[in-house]
Structures are given as structure tokens and as C-alpha cells.
Amino acid sequence: IGGASEAEVGEKKDRVTDALNATKAAVEEGIVP
């Protein structure tokens, strides 16, 4: 994951992690088929 600055890279990583966790939680809850 690339970014213009260290902070931007960290923010993008956090967003990706959040998205993965949200997807995993949705699957576990049965929201996503």
C-alpha cells in the first residue's frame, strides 16, 4: 500500500484493516452470503 506520506500509508492500512474486519464480522453474523 503506497502513499504520499507515512501518515497517509498508515491511514490506508487502517482503512483496509477496518474493511477486512467489517467483512469478516458480516460473514460471521450471516449478513454476507
C-alpha positions in Angstrom: 0.0 0.0 0.0 1.6 3.2 -1.1 1.1 6.8 0.0 2.5 10.3 -0.2 3.5 10.3 3.5 4.0 8.0 6.4 0.7 9.1 7.9 -1.2 8.5 4.6 0.2 5.0 4.3 -0.8 4.3 7.9 -4.3 5.6 7.3 -4.7 3.5 4.2 -3.6 0.4 6.1 -6.1 1.2 8.8 -8.9 1.5 6.3 -8.0 -1.8 4.6 -7.8 -3.5 8.0 -11.2 -2.0 9.0 -12.8 -3.2 5.8 -11.4 -6.7 6.2 -12.6 -6.8 9.8 -16.1 -5.5 8.9 -16.4 -8.0 6.1 -15.3 -10.9 8.4 -17.8 -9.7 11.0 -20.5 -9.5 8.4 -19.8 -13.1 7.3 -19.8 -14.3 10.9 -23.1 -12.6 11.6 -24.6 -14.1 8.4 -25.1 -10.7 6.7 -23.0 -11.6 3.7 -23.9 -14.8 1.8 
